[in-house]
Amino acid sequence: MLQDILTSLYERDLTKLKAEIELYVDEADLWKKPGDVPNSAGNLCLHLNGNLQHFFGAVLGGTDYIRDRDAEFTKTGVARDLMLADIDTTGKVIKETLAKLTDEDLAALYPIEVFGHPMTTGWFITHLSTHLTWH
């Protein structure tokens, strides 16, 4: 049941992320940080894709994704089409991974300690959903 709820939430929020990235008429604006904004929209998109591809894809799904977290916040000039394709890939990885998780998997400890303490897989992937929505 949680898997179905999370699938719906991730689809909703990745669709919204994609729509927001598409709103930028000038791709160069994706990399601007107006005022006191610490991260550009482009960098937040890279970060969200990297975060989810790592924690869902590599850790839970066994993909070969290798995360470069620093680049998520420093890289610029990535083409919008590539970022949109990455959002689609991220959504596919999440959906496939969630479909494979059992209730027992959700109740088990997440394979790595992300915040310096153990937590269940269900708790952590719910946290990841709120992290996506927050950004």
N, C-alpha and C positions, 0 to 999 in steps of 0.2 A: 504494500500500500504506500509506504513512504517513497518507494522508488517511482511510483506513478505521480505522486505529488511533486517530487523534485524534478522529474522529467518535464512536467508542465511548467514549473517555475523557471527552470533553465531555458527552455524554449522561448518562453515569454521574454525573459530578460536579454537573451542573446539576440532575439529579433529586434528588441528596442535598441541595443547597442549598435546593431547593423544599421538601423534607420537613422540613428544619430550621426554615425560616421558618413552616411550618404548625404546628410544635410549640408555638409561643407562643400560650397561651390568651388572654392579654390583649395586644392589639396595642400598648398603651403600653410593654410590656416590651421590644419590639423596639428601642426607642430608649434604653434604660438602659445605663449603663456601670458595672457593678459593680466595686468595688475599684480595682485599677490597670489595668483593661482600657481601652485608649485609644479604641476604636471600638465602637459598638453593633452588634448583629447587623443592624439595619436599614441602618446606614451601610455596613457591609461588603457587604450585598446590593446597595445602590445602586452602590457602587464596582465590584463585579464585573460588573454589567450594563453600566455605563458604559465600563469598560475594554474589555470584549469587543465591545460594540457599536461602539466607536470603532475599535479595531485590526483587527477582522474586518470589520464592516459598512461603516464609512465608508472606511477605507483600502484594504482588499482587495476588498470587495464593491460599492463605489460607492453605498452608501445615502446618504441625506441626514441621517444621524444627526449631531448636533452635541453634543459632550461638554462638560459643565460639571463638571470634576474637583473643584473646590472644593466644589460643592454635594453631591457624593457623600459628603463627610465632615461637612457642616454641616447639611444639610437633615434635618428630622425630621417625624414625623407622616404619612408617606406610607402610604396604606392598604395593608394586606397583600394584598388582591386585586389591586391595581395592581402591586405588586412581583412577585407570582406570575405575572401576565400578562407582565411584562417579562422574567422568566426564560424563559418559553415563547418569547417573541419572540427573545431572545438565542440560544436553542438553534436556532431555525429559521434565523436569519441565519448562524450558524456552520455548520450542516449544508449550507445552500445554497452558501455560499462555499467550503467544503472540497470539495464535489462538483465545483466548477468549476476547481479548481486542478490543474494538471498537474505532473508530476515536474519539468519545466523551471521552472515557477513556483516550486516549493519550493526549487530550487537557486539561483534568482535572488536578488539582494539585496532585502530588504524595502524598500518604497518610501520610508520615512523612517528616520532614525537616532534611535532611541528612547533608547539608552544612550550616545550620543555617539560611536558607532562603527558601521560597517556590519556587518550580519549577514544571513544568508540568511533567506528567508521561512520555510523549514522549521524552522530553529532558533528563530526568534522565536515562531511559533505553538505550538511545543512548549513553549517557556518560558511562554507564556500559559496553557497547560494546567496546568503545575506551579504557577503563581501562583494559579489558581482552586482547586486542591487545597490549597495551603498555607493559604489563608484559610478 
